[in-house]
């Protein structure tokens, strides 16, 4: 079991095996949605997720914290057919 939660996880560059290693903004969104830890959560629009993964990785470490609010905003953005 992971010691990190959506309240304590640190945003970091890249993809991660668990929140203990950090999380990208989309991985954090998967945690907020109650989905398995992933950078491709079902509840997040794949286009938005793709943009956010890239943006997350391009931001300097000192600015990545600005993405925390977006993790919550994108939950539920996926269109279901």
Biopython code that builds the backbone (N, CA, C, O; Angstrom):
import numpy as np
from Bio.PDB.StructureBuilder import StructureBuilder

atoms = [
    (1, "UNK", "N", (0.840, -1.180, 0.000)),
    (1, "UNK", "CA", (0.000, 0.000, 0.000)),
    (1, "UNK", "C", (0.885, 1.244, 0.000)),
    (1, "UNK", "O", (1.915, 1.285, 0.672)),
    (2, "UNK", "N", (0.480, 2.233, -0.744)),
    (2, "UNK", "CA", (1.236, 3.459, -0.878)),
    (2, "UNK", "C", (1.058, 4.362, 0.345)),
    (2, "UNK", "O", (-0.042, 4.487, 0.883)),
    (3, "UNK", "N", (2.133, 4.973, 0.765)),
    (3, "UNK", "CA", (2.060, 5.916, 1.877)),
    (3, "UNK", "C", (1.596, 7.289, 1.396)),
    (3, "UNK", "O", (1.120, 8.097, 2.192)),
    (4, "UNK", "N", (1.733, 7.555, 0.093)),
    (4, "UNK", "CA", (1.324, 8.838, -0.464)),
    (4, "UNK", "C", (-0.159, 8.804, -0.802)),
    (4, "UNK", "O", (-0.705, 7.773, -1.196)),
    (5, "UNK", "N", (-0.791, 9.952, -0.637)),
    (5, "UNK", "CA", (-2.193, 10.089, -1.018)),
    (5, "UNK", "C", (-2.304, 11.301, -1.935)),
    (5, "UNK", "O", (-1.323, 12.007, -2.167)),
    (6, "UNK", "N", (-3.503, 11.535, -2.452)),
    (6, "UNK", "CA", (-3.674, 12.692, -3.322)),
    (6, "UNK", "C", (-3.399, 13.986, -2.556)),
    (6, "UNK", "O", (-3.146, 15.022, -3.170)),
    (7, "UNK", "N", (-3.446, 13.937, -1.232)),
    (7, "UNK", "CA", (-3.188, 15.123, -0.429)),
    (7, "UNK", "C", (-1.704, 15.358, -0.179)),
    (7, "UNK", "O", (-1.305, 16.470, 0.168)),
    (8, "UNK", "N", (-0.893, 14.339, -0.348)),
    (8, "UNK", "CA", (0.533, 14.469, -0.028)),
    (8, "UNK", "C", (1.466, 14.222, -1.206)),
    (8, "UNK", "O", (2.670, 14.450, -1.089)),
    (9, "UNK", "N", (0.943, 13.764, -2.329)),
    (9, "UNK", "CA", (1.802, 13.409, -3.457)),
    (9, "UNK", "C", (2.501, 14.653, -4.016)),
    (9, "UNK", "O", (1.930, 15.743, -4.054)),
    (10, "UNK", "N", (3.717, 14.465, -4.435)),
    (10, "UNK", "CA", (4.538, 15.533, -5.027)),
    (10, "UNK", "C", (4.453, 15.431, -6.546)),
    (10, "UNK", "O", (4.672, 14.358, -7.108)),
    (11, "UNK", "N", (4.134, 16.541, -7.217)),
    (11, "UNK", "CA", (4.121, 16.535, -8.677)),
    (11, "UNK", "C", (5.555, 16.470, -9.188)),
    (11, "UNK", "O", (6.439, 17.173, -8.699)),
    (12, "UNK", "N", (5.767, 15.609, -10.186)),
    (12, "UNK", "CA", (7.108, 15.399, -10.726)),
    (12, "UNK", "C", (7.024, 15.111, -12.219)),
    (12, "UNK", "O", (5.965, 14.765, -12.741)),
    (13, "UNK", "N", (8.138, 15.257, -12.883)),
    (13, "UNK", "CA", (8.263, 15.003, -14.320)),
    (13, "UNK", "C", (8.192, 13.503, -14.602)),
    (13, "UNK", "O", (8.688, 12.696, -13.816)),
    (14, "UNK", "N", (7.575, 13.134, -15.724)),
    (14, "UNK", "CA", (7.558, 11.744, -16.166)),
    (14, "UNK", "C", (6.400, 10.950, -15.613)),
    (14, "UNK", "O", (5.532, 11.470, -14.912)),
    (15, "UNK", "N", (6.413, 9.646, -15.956)),
    (15, "UNK", "CA", (5.398, 8.749, -15.412)),
    (15, "UNK", "C", (6.016, 7.987, -14.250)),
    (15, "UNK", "O", (7.237, 7.881, -14.134)),
    (16, "UNK", "N", (5.156, 7.464, -13.400)),
    (16, "UNK", "CA", (5.622, 6.881, -12.144)),
    (16, "UNK", "C", (4.894, 5.571, -11.873)),
    (16, "UNK", "O", (3.734, 5.408, -12.251)),
    (17, "UNK", "N", (5.574, 4.648, -11.221)),
    (17, "UNK", "CA", (4.980, 3.349, -10.903)),
    (17, "UNK", "C", (4.005, 3.456, -9.732)),
    (17, "UNK", "O", (3.052, 2.682, -9.638)),
    (18, "UNK", "N", (4.247, 4.413, -8.843)),
    (18, "UNK", "CA", (3.368, 4.603, -7.688)),
    (18, "UNK", "C", (3.480, 6.049, -7.226)),
    (18, "UNK", "O", (4.445, 6.735, -7.564)),
    (19, "UNK", "N", (2.504, 6.518, -6.457)),
    (19, "UNK", "CA", (2.565, 7.885, -5.952)),
    (19, "UNK", "C", (3.752, 8.142, -5.025)),
    (19, "UNK", "O", (4.136, 9.293, -4.814)),
    (20, "UNK", "N", (4.330, 7.086, -4.474)),
    (20, "UNK", "CA", (5.510, 7.263, -3.624)),
    (20, "UNK", "C", (6.685, 7.829, -4.402)),
    (20, "UNK", "O", (7.588, 8.428, -3.817)),
    (21, "UNK", "N", (6.683, 7.643, -5.725)),
    (21, "UNK", "CA", (7.746, 8.167, -6.587)),
    (21, "UNK", "C", (7.417, 9.565, -7.096)),
    (21, "UNK", "O", (8.243, 10.195, -7.756)),
    (22, "UNK", "N", (6.225, 10.051, -6.797)),
    (22, "UNK", "CA", (5.724, 11.310, -7.336)),
    (22, "UNK", "C", (4.618, 11.008, -8.329)),
    (22, "UNK", "O", (4.271, 9.849, -8.558)),
    (23, "UNK", "N", (4.073, 12.050, -8.909)),
    (23, "UNK", "CA", (2.994, 11.883, -9.879)),
    (23, "UNK", "C", (2.990, 13.051, -10.835)),
    (23, "UNK", "O", (3.317, 14.177, -10.459)),
    (24, "UNK", "N", (2.620, 12.782, -12.070)),
    (24, "UNK", "CA", (2.352, 13.884, -12.988)),
    (24, "UNK", "C", (0.935, 14.361, -12.684)),
    (24, "UNK", "O", (0.205, 13.694, -11.950)),
    (25, "UNK", "N", (0.543, 15.485, -13.227)),
    (25, "UNK", "CA", (-0.769, 16.051, -12.945)),
    (25, "UNK", "C", (-1.895, 15.094, -13.342)),
    (25, "UNK", "O", (-2.937, 15.073, -12.686)),
    (26, "UNK", "N", (-1.710, 14.306, -14.397)),
    (26, "UNK", "CA", (-2.758, 13.380, -14.839)),
    (26, "UNK", "C", (-2.812, 12.156, -13.920)),
    (26, "UNK", "O", (-3.893, 11.627, -13.663)),
    (27, "UNK", "N", (-1.669, 11.706, -13.427)),
    (27, "UNK", "CA", (-1.672, 10.623, -12.451)),
    (27, "UNK", "C", (-2.396, 11.068, -11.173)),
    (27, "UNK", "O", (-3.120, 10.288, -10.554)),
    (28, "UNK", "N", (-2.192, 12.323, -10.791)),
    (28, "UNK", "CA", (-2.919, 12.861, -9.643)),
    (28, "UNK", "C", (-4.418, 12.862, -9.924)),
    (28, "UNK", "O", (-5.210, 12.551, -9.033)),
    (29, "UNK", "N", (-4.818, 13.202, -11.136)),
    (29, "UNK", "CA", (-6.241, 13.173, -11.495)),
    (29, "UNK", "C", (-6.809, 11.765, -11.341)),
    (29, "UNK", "O", (-7.948, 11.605, -10.902)),
    (30, "UNK", "N", (-6.030, 10.740, -11.698)),
    (30, "UNK", "CA", (-6.514, 9.361, -11.531)),
    (30, "UNK", "C", (-6.756, 9.056, -10.060)),
    (30, "UNK", "O", (-7.708, 8.354, -9.718)),
    (31, "UNK", "N", (-5.897, 9.581, -9.187)),
    (31, "UNK", "CA", (-6.067, 9.375, -7.750)),
    (31, "UNK", "C", (-7.334, 10.082, -7.256)),
    (31, "UNK", "O", (-8.104, 9.520, -6.477)),
    (32, "UNK", "N", (-7.539, 11.308, -7.711)),
    (32, "UNK", "CA", (-8.718, 12.067, -7.296)),
    (32, "UNK", "C", (-10.009, 11.413, -7.779)),
    (32, "UNK", "O", (-11.043, 11.500, -7.117)),
    (33, "UNK", "N", (-9.940, 10.757, -8.937)),
    (33, "UNK", "CA", (-11.118, 10.100, -9.507)),
    (33, "UNK", "C", (-11.378, 8.738, -8.880)),
    (33, "UNK", "O", (-12.402, 8.116, -9.161)),
    (34, "UNK", "N", (-10.470, 8.269, -8.039)),
    (34, "UNK", "CA", (-10.633, 6.950, -7.432)),
    (34, "UNK", "C", (-10.343, 5.814, -8.392)),
    (34, "UNK", "O", (-10.805, 4.690, -8.192)),
    (35, "UNK", "N", (-9.583, 6.102, -9.426)),
    (35, "UNK", "CA", (-9.190, 5.100, -10.416)),
    (35, "UNK", "C", (-7.826, 4.518, -10.043)),
    (35, "UNK", "O", (-7.128, 5.060, -9.186)),
    (36, "UNK", "N", (-7.453, 3.413, -10.690)),
    (36, "UNK", "CA", (-6.087, 2.912, -10.501)),
    (36, "UNK", "C", (-5.076, 3.997, -10.908)),
    (36, "UNK", "O", (-5.331, 4.764, -11.836)),
    (37, "UNK", "N", (-3.954, 4.059, -10.227)),
    (37, "UNK", "CA", (-2.918, 5.049, -10.501)),
    (37, "UNK", "C", (-2.422, 4.890, -11.927)),
    (37, "UNK", "O", (-1.871, 3.848, -12.284)),
    (38, "UNK", "N", (-2.614, 5.923, -12.746)),
    (38, "UNK", "CA", (-2.282, 5.850, -14.172)),
    (38, "UNK", "C", (-2.205, 7.252, -14.752)),
    (38, "UNK", "O", (-2.822, 8.181, -14.230)),
    (39, "UNK", "N", (-1.440, 7.406, -15.840)),
    (39, "UNK", "CA", (-1.447, 8.685, -16.545)),
    (39, "UNK", "C", (-2.453, 8.669, -17.697)),
    (39, "UNK", "O", (-2.437, 9.544, -18.563)),
    (40, "UNK", "N", (-3.328, 7.659, -17.692)),
    (40, "UNK", "CA", (-4.396, 7.564, -18.685)),
    (40, "UNK", "C", (-5.726, 7.173, -18.012)),
    (40, "UNK", "O", (-6.316, 6.144, -18.342)),
    (41, "UNK", "N", (-6.181, 7.997, -17.076)),
    (41, "UNK", "CA", (-7.429, 7.669, -16.397)),
    (41, "UNK", "C", (-8.628, 7.743, -17.344)),
    (41, "UNK", "O", (-8.664, 8.574, -18.252)),
    (42, "UNK", "N", (-9.591, 6.877, -17.124)),
    (42, "UNK", "CA", (-10.780, 6.805, -17.983)),
    (42, "UNK", "C", (-11.626, 8.068, -17.909)),
    (42, "UNK", "O", (-12.279, 8.428, -18.888)),
    (43, "UNK", "N", (-11.625, 8.744, -16.771)),
    (43, "UNK", "CA", (-12.503, 9.893, -16.589)),
    (43, "UNK", "C", (-11.937, 11.200, -17.144)),
    (43, "UNK", "O", (-12.614, 12.228, -17.118)),
    (44, "UNK", "N", (-10.707, 11.167, -17.644)),
    (44, "UNK", "CA", (-10.078, 12.377, -18.184)),
    (44, "UNK", "C", (-10.016, 12.271, -19.707)),
    (44, "UNK", "O", (-9.587, 11.255, -20.254)),
    (45, "UNK", "N", (-10.451, 13.334, -20.380)),
    (45, "UNK", "CA", (-10.398, 13.399, -21.844)),
    (45, "UNK", "C", (-8.967, 13.100, -22.309)),
    (45, "UNK", "O", (-8.021, 13.715, -21.818)),
    (46, "UNK", "N", (-8.802, 12.162, -23.249)),
    (46, "UNK", "CA", (-7.452, 11.807, -23.698)),
    (46, "UNK", "C", (-6.676, 12.971, -24.322)),
    (46, "UNK", "O", (-5.451, 13.025, -24.208)),
    (47, "UNK", "N", (-7.368, 13.888, -24.970)),
    (47, "UNK", "CA", (-6.686, 15.039, -25.579)),
    (47, "UNK", "C", (-6.164, 15.975, -24.485)),
    (47, "UNK", "O", (-5.023, 16.435, -24.541)),
    (48, "UNK", "N", (-6.996, 16.244, -23.511)),
    (48, "UNK", "CA", (-6.573, 17.092, -22.387)),
    (48, "UNK", "C", (-5.444, 16.408, -21.618)),
    (48, "UNK", "O", (-4.463, 17.050, -21.243)),
    (49, "UNK", "N", (-5.587, 15.113, -21.390)),
    (49, "UNK", "CA", (-4.547, 14.370, -20.672)),
    (49, "UNK", "C", (-3.216, 14.433, -21.407)),
    (49, "UNK", "O", (-2.170, 14.614, -20.784)),
    (50, "UNK", "N", (-3.248, 14.285, -22.719)),
    (50, "UNK", "CA", (-2.023, 14.355, -23.517)),
    (50, "UNK", "C", (-1.347, 15.712, -23.400)),
    (50, "UNK", "O", (-0.130, 15.805, -23.246)),
    (51, "UNK", "N", (-2.155, 16.761, -23.477)),
    (51, "UNK", "CA", (-1.605, 18.112, -23.317)),
    (51, "UNK", "C", (-0.985, 18.280, -21.932)),
    (51, "UNK", "O", (0.135, 18.772, -21.802)),
    (52, "UNK", "N", (-1.724, 17.867, -20.897)),
    (52, "UNK", "CA", (-1.234, 18.055, -19.536)),
    (52, "UNK", "C", (0.009, 17.229, -19.230)),
    (52, "UNK", "O", (0.885, 17.690, -18.498)),
    (53, "UNK", "N", (0.104, 16.012, -19.778)),
    (53, "UNK", "CA", (1.323, 15.214, -19.570)),
    (53, "UNK", "C", (2.534, 15.942, -20.138)),
    (53, "UNK", "O", (3.581, 16.014, -19.494)),
    (54, "UNK", "N", (2.389, 16.480, -21.342)),
    (54, "UNK", "CA", (3.493, 17.198, -21.986)),
    (54, "UNK", "C", (3.832, 18.474, -21.220)),
    (54, "UNK", "O", (5.001, 18.757, -20.955)),
    (55, "UNK", "N", (2.814, 19.229, -20.871)),
    (55, "UNK", "CA", (3.026, 20.484, -20.155)),
    (55, "UNK", "C", (3.680, 20.219, -18.799)),
    (55, "UNK", "O", (4.601, 20.932, -18.401)),
    (56, "UNK", "N", (3.205, 19.201, -18.098)),
    (56, "UNK", "CA", (3.781, 18.796, -16.815)),
    (56, "UNK", "C", (5.288, 18.554, -16.952)),
    (56, "UNK", "O", (6.077, 19.001, -16.119)),
    (57, "UNK", "N", (5.669, 17.852, -18.001)),
    (57, "UNK", "CA", (7.077, 17.491, -18.179)),
    (57, "UNK", "C", (7.943, 18.655, -18.652)),
    (57, "UNK", "O", (9.153, 18.655, -18.423)),
    (58, "UNK", "N", (7.341, 19.644, -19.308)),
    (58, "UNK", "CA", (8.109, 20.785, -19.805)),
    (58, "UNK", "C", (8.293, 21.886, -18.764)),
    (58, "UNK", "O", (9.216, 22.694, -18.868)),
    (59, "UNK", "N", (7.425, 21.918, -17.771)),
    (59, "UNK", "CA", (7.542, 22.962, -16.749)),
    (59, "UNK", "C", (8.793, 22.760, -15.898)),
    (59, "UNK", "O", (9.164, 21.623, -15.608)),
    (60, "UNK", "N", (9.438, 23.835, -15.501)),
    (60, "UNK", "CA", (10.536, 23.713, -14.538)),
    (60, "UNK", "C", (9.978, 23.196, -13.207)),
    (60, "UNK", "O", (8.824, 23.458, -12.870)),
    (61, "UNK", "N", (10.789, 22.476, -12.469)),
    (61, "UNK", "CA", (10.364, 21.928, -11.179)),
    (61, "UNK", "C", (9.754, 23.004, -10.280)),
    (61, "UNK", "O", (8.794, 22.740, -9.556)),
    (62, "UNK", "N", (10.299, 24.192, -10.326)),
    (62, "UNK", "CA", (9.844, 25.278, -9.452)),
    (62, "UNK", "C", (8.446, 25.784, -9.797)),
    (62, "UNK", "O", (7.829, 26.481, -8.991)),
    (63, "UNK", "N", (7.933, 25.443, -10.988)),
    (63, "UNK", "CA", (6.612, 25.920, -11.419)),
    (63, "UNK", "C", (5.559, 24.810, -11.494)),
    (63, "UNK", "O", (4.382, 25.096, -11.718)),
    (64, "UNK", "N", (5.958, 23.571, -11.314)),
    (64, "UNK", "CA", (5.033, 22.443, -11.484)),
    (64, "UNK", "C", (3.886, 22.460, -10.482)),
    (64, "UNK", "O", (2.799, 21.962, -10.773)),
    (65, "UNK", "N", (4.122, 23.029, -9.306)),
    (65, "UNK", "CA", (3.060, 23.092, -8.292)),
    (65, "UNK", "C", (1.835, 23.859, -8.778)),
    (65, "UNK", "O", (0.744, 23.680, -8.236)),
    (66, "UNK", "N", (1.996, 24.703, -9.782)),
    (66, "UNK", "CA", (0.857, 25.461, -10.301)),
    (66, "UNK", "C", (-0.177, 24.550, -10.959)),
    (66, "UNK", "O", (-1.296, 24.986, -11.230)),
    (67, "UNK", "N", (0.179, 23.301, -11.216)),
    (67, "UNK", "CA", (-0.741, 22.373, -11.893)),
    (67, "UNK", "C", (-1.712, 21.662, -10.955)),
    (67, "UNK", "O", (-2.676, 21.058, -11.424)),
    (68, "UNK", "N", (-1.486, 21.718, -9.649)),
    (68, "UNK", "CA", (-2.362, 20.995, -8.712)),
    (68, "UNK", "C", (-3.854, 21.235, -8.977)),
    (68, "UNK", "O", (-4.605, 20.262, -9.024)),
    (69, "UNK", "N", (-4.318, 22.465, -9.150)),
    (69, "UNK", "CA", (-5.762, 22.675, -9.358)),
    (69, "UNK", "C", (-6.307, 22.003, -10.619)),
    (69, "UNK", "O", (-7.480, 21.631, -10.664)),
    (70, "UNK", "N", (-5.472, 21.846, -11.634)),
    (70, "UNK", "CA", (-5.938, 21.273, -12.900)),
    (70, "UNK", "C", (-6.242, 19.784, -12.788)),
    (70, "UNK", "O", (-7.056, 19.259, -13.547)),
    (71, "UNK", "N", (-5.605, 19.111, -11.862)),
    (71, "UNK", "CA", (-5.885, 17.687, -11.666)),
    (71, "UNK", "C", (-7.356, 17.488, -11.321)),
    (71, "UNK", "O", (-7.997, 16.575, -11.841)),
    (72, "UNK", "N", (-7.885, 18.319, -10.465)),
    (72, "UNK", "CA", (-9.301, 18.210, -10.087)),
    (72, "UNK", "C", (-10.216, 18.691, -11.210)),
    (72, "UNK", "O", (-11.286, 18.123, -11.430)),
    (73, "UNK", "N", (-9.802, 19.724, -11.909)),
    (73, "UNK", "CA", (-10.648, 20.288, -12.965)),
    (73, "UNK", "C", (-10.886, 19.327, -14.122)),
    (73, "UNK", "O", (-11.943, 19.377, -14.751)),
    (74, "UNK", "N", (-9.926, 18.453, -14.416)),
    (74, "UNK", "CA", (-10.074, 17.580, -15.594)),
    (74, "UNK", "C", (-10.791, 16.279, -15.292)),
    (74, "UNK", "O", (-11.181, 15.567, -16.217)),
    (75, "UNK", "N", (-10.974, 15.952, -14.021)),
    (75, "UNK", "CA", (-11.723, 14.730, -13.685)),
    (75, "UNK", "C", (-13.150, 14.907, -14.213)),
    (75, "UNK", "O", (-13.808, 15.906, -13.921)),
    (76, "UNK", "N", (-13.613, 13.946, -14.977)),
    (76, "UNK", "CA", (-14.954, 14.008, -15.563)),
    (76, "UNK", "C", (-14.997, 14.661, -16.927)),
    (76, "UNK", "O", (-16.080, 14.882, -17.468)),
    (77, "UNK", "N", (-13.834, 14.978, -17.502)),
    (77, "UNK", "CA", (-13.802, 15.649, -18.807)),
    (77, "UNK", "C", (-13.919, 14.686, -19.983)),
    (77, "UNK", "O", (-14.107, 15.124, -21.117)),
    (78, "UNK", "N", (-13.811, 13.389, -19.735)),
    (78, "UNK", "CA", (-13.894, 12.414, -20.830)),
    (78, "UNK", "C", (-15.341, 12.299, -21.313)),
    (78, "UNK", "O", (-16.283, 12.315, -20.521)),
    (79, "UNK", "N", (-15.487, 12.183, -22.616)),
    (79, "UNK", "CA", (-16.809, 11.960, -23.200)),
    (79, "UNK", "C", (-17.082, 10.463, -23.252)),
    (79, "UNK", "O", (-16.242, 9.681, -23.696)),
    (80, "UNK", "N", (-18.234, 10.088, -22.806)),
    (80, "UNK", "CA", (-18.597, 8.673, -22.837)),
    (80, "UNK", "C", (-19.657, 8.477, -23.905)),
    (80, "UNK", "O", (-20.632, 9.225, -23.976)),
    (81, "UNK", "N", (-19.454, 7.466, -24.731)),
    (81, "UNK", "CA", (-20.350, 7.248, -25.849)),
    (81, "UNK", "C", (-21.396, 6.271, -25.656)),
    (81, "UNK", "O", (-22.194, 6.033, -26.563)),
]
sb = StructureBuilder()
sb.init_structure("model")
sb.init_model(0)
sb.init_chain("A")
sb.init_seg("    ")
for serial, (resi, resn, name, xyz) in enumerate(atoms, 1):
    if name == "N":
        sb.init_residue(resn, " ", resi, " ")
    sb.init_atom(name, np.array(xyz, "f"), 0.0, 1.0, " ", f" {name:<3s}", serial, name[0])
structure = sb.get_structure()
